[in-house]
Amino acid sequence: MNARRTAAALTVTAAALSGVAMVAPAANAKGGVAPKVTSGPCATGSWKLKAKPDDGGRLEVEYQLDTNRNNQSWAVKINDNTHRVFTGTRTTKAPSGSFSVTIHPVNRAGTDHLVATATRGAVTCTGRLAL
């Protein structure tokens, strides 16, 4: 075995043993960057916040709330840093008892700190994501 193959084999073996994945960056079907995603529990269900820059100087932001209960009305707010980019009311729908909000705010300079909040009575479901 030559030195180049030995070095490559050792690199792959070391990466596998250390748990480091040697993969190319993820991309979506359109050839862009894969969205950054965060999620967590809320009430009887869960929330998910996804965001990525699009090709037109904007962000594509999606906030989902799944409570497994139909016909619940939630007050929803989404902020990008200190700028409010969405305010509205959404109702969970059958069959899964969920709703989704998709917006395309301007991609501001620097890191976007997104905060999505859904409130129903005393229950608040908050998702945070830095992009």
N, C-alpha and C positions, 0 to 999 in steps of 0.2 A: 504494500500500500504506500503511495507516495505521501509526502509531507502535507500537501494541500488537502487531500482526502482525509488524512488523519486529523488535521486541525478542524475541518468541517464536521467530522463525526464527533469529535470531542465537544465542539460548540453545541451541536444538537443534543447530545447526551446531557451536558451540563444544564441546558435550558429545560429539558424535560425533568430532570431531577430537582431543579429549583422551583418548578411550578410556573416558570415564565413561558407564556405562549409566544411563539414566533409566527405572527399572522400579519397580513396587510391590513391597513385601516379599513373599517367597514364603509360600504357605500350603498346608497339605495339604487333602485332600478333605473333612475334617471341619471345616474352617474355622479350625484352630489354626495355630500356628507351625510352619514346616518344621523338620525336625531339623538340627542341626549335625553335619557329617560330617568325619572325617579318616581317612586310610588310608596304608598304606605297604607296602614289600616285607618279606618274611620267608621265610627258607629257600628253598624252591622255589616259593613262592606269595606271598600277600599277606594283610594284615589290614585290617579296616575297623571303626571305632568311630563309632556314631551315638548322639545323645542329644537329648532335647527335654523340656520340662516338659509334663505332661499336665494335664487339667482338675481332678484331685483332690488336688493338693498333692504329687504324686510326680513322679519323672522316668521317662521311658521310655528305657532304655539297651539298645543292642544291640551286641554284639561278635561279629564274624565272622572266622574264620580259614579260608583256602583254601590248602592246600598241594599240591593236585593229586595227593595220595597217599591212598588209602583205608586204613582201619583203623589210623590212628595215634592213640594215646592222649596227650592233653595235659592238664596240670594248669593250671587257669584260676583267676585271682584278679581281682576288680574292686574298686577302692577309690574312694570319693568323699571327697576331701581325705584325711584320715588314717583314715577309717572304712572297714573292710572290709565290703562290701555283697554280695559273692558269693565263694564258694570251691567248686570242684567239678572233676570230671574230665569231659572230653568227647572223643569219638572221631570222627575224620573219616569221612565216609560217602560212598558212591557216589551219583551218578555223578561228582561234581566233586572229591571228596576234601576236603570242608569240613565245618565245624560252625558253629553260631550259638548264642549265649547271649543271652536277652532277660530283663531284670529291671526291676522297678519300685520302686526305693528311694525313701525320703522325700526330698523336695526341701529341702535344708538352706538356711538363710539365707545370703545372699551368693553368691559365685561358686563353682560346683561344679567342682573340678579332678578329672576322672575319669582313672584309670589302669587299663587292662586289660592283663593279662599272661598269656600262654600259654607254658608251659615243657614241653619234651620233651627229656630228656637235657641236652646242652650248648646246645641251641637255645632262645632266648627271643624271643618276639615281643611287643613292648610298644606299645600305642597310648595316646596322651594327648590329652585334649580339655578345654578350659575352656568352661563354659556359664554 
